[in-house]
Amino acid sequence: MNEDKNIKAVIFDMDGVIVDNHDYHHEAWMKFYQKYGLTVQGDISRFFGRTNTDILNSVFPDELTQQQLYEYAGEKEKLYRDLYEGNIEPAEGLELLLDKLSKSAYKLAIATSAPSGNVDFVLGNTSLHMYFDAIVDSSMITRGKPDPEIYLKAAQELGVKPEHCVVVEDSVSGIRAGKAAGMMVVAITSTNPKENLTEADIIINHFNEFELVGFKA
């Protein structure tokens, strides 16, 4: 991607992008499934990028009430935070990139399917909060990825048209959400191998490569 003067904002997913927390979420879900005797068919990574409501409704055999969804989601996320506590650090090269993009007047946002408690947990244990002009989490949307709602909401919060935004994602559902929103998508291989991310416009291995996709910083 050549440098494009029309790009005004970069929107980052959180899990697997801002922080490399895939293994902690995976372990938390495994503990949760074991406790409730649930069997998950296929690779659990297909759930990444989706909301807890979507995931829970797909793995429990019976329809869940809103109260059950709330309680189960809270239980799973507490497992995750307990596992990840003390191990949080920004993804490789991210802080330098955010600093450069911010100084180059790009608007920056987080758009995550995670609940607000997890956003506060991650940002409260890193020094990243100051870089972001907007944060959109699962409490602010009604449809999870691959629906584009979350990225369109982030663009709206930034005051930038979707076609002037770049999305950074690690999941297939997130890539599809960004593309459906009419945005350019950069995929990072923190969660999935390159062959799973081919729907993205650009694929990088870590943020030290991000300048190679054309951002003047």
Secondary structure by P-SEA (a helix, b strand, c coil): ccccccccbbbbbccccccccaaaaaaaaaaaaaaacccccccccccccccaaaaaaacccccccaaaaaaaaaaaaaaaaaaaccccccccaaaaaaaaaaaabbbbbbbbcccaaaaaaaaaaccccccccccccccccccccccaaaaaaaaaaaccccccbbbbbccaaaaaaaaaacbbbbbbccccccccccccccccccccccccccccc
